[in-house]
Amino acid sequence: MKVQILGMGCAKCKLLEEHAKAAVLELGLAAEVEKVSDPDAIMDMGVMMTPALAVDGVVKSVGKVLTKDQVAALLQGGK
């Protein structure tokens, strides 16, 4: 599983990254958390507002900082 945090490095992007890492750790998943900060790559994924979270290349959240529990729910197949 690949979890991508899309953002340019703002405080909200960093917080979402922390929450994603904590959710992966808590769930015991074999997942890679990747930071995507290239604006072209972010726009190629159809994201116009950051922070955003993608799981296996599918954008799940845009423009908000999800809590650890919200990220965990997405990683477990929730919406």
N, C-alpha and C positions, 0 to 999 in steps of 0.2 A: 504494500500500500504506500502511496506517495501523497503526503499532505503538503500543499503549497500555500504559503502566505504571500499574497501579492500586495506590494506596497513599496514606497520609496524610502522607507526607514524612519517614518515619523513615529511619535510616541505611541499612537494607537496601533500602528503596524507591529511595533515591538511587543506591545501588550498582547495582541492577538497571537503572536508567535509563542509567547510564554504560555498562554492558555492552551494552545494546540499541543505544545510539548508536554505540558502537565497532563492533558487528557490522554495522550498516547501512552505516557508512563503509567498512569492510573489504570488504564484498560489492559496494559501488558501487551500492546500490539507490536507486531514487527513492522513498523512504519518509519519511513524517512520523512523528516520535516525539512522542507526546502524553502528558502527565502527567494522570491522572485522580485527583483527591483528594476529590471530593465523595462522602461516604459513601452517599448515596442512589443515585448513579450506579453506584458500585461494587457495591452490593447488587442493583441492577437487572440487573447482568450475572451474578448468581448467585455472586458471590465473597464469602466470609465470612472469609477469611484473606488478609492481604497480606504481602509484595508479590505481585502477580499480573501476568501478561503476557498481552495479547490481541493477535491479529493480525487485522486487518480485522473487528473485532467479535467474534471467536471466542476465548474464553479458552483459552490453551495451557498455562499453568503457574500454580499457586496455592501460596502459602505458602513459597516458597523463592527464593533468589537464584541465578539461572542464571548460568553463566559466559558470557563472550563467545562462545565456541565453541558452547555449548548454544543460545544465542539464534540464532546464525547457522544452525545446523541446522534450527531451527524455521522460520526465515524462508525457507529453501530448500525447505520442504515436508516436513521430517522431523517426527517425533513426540517 
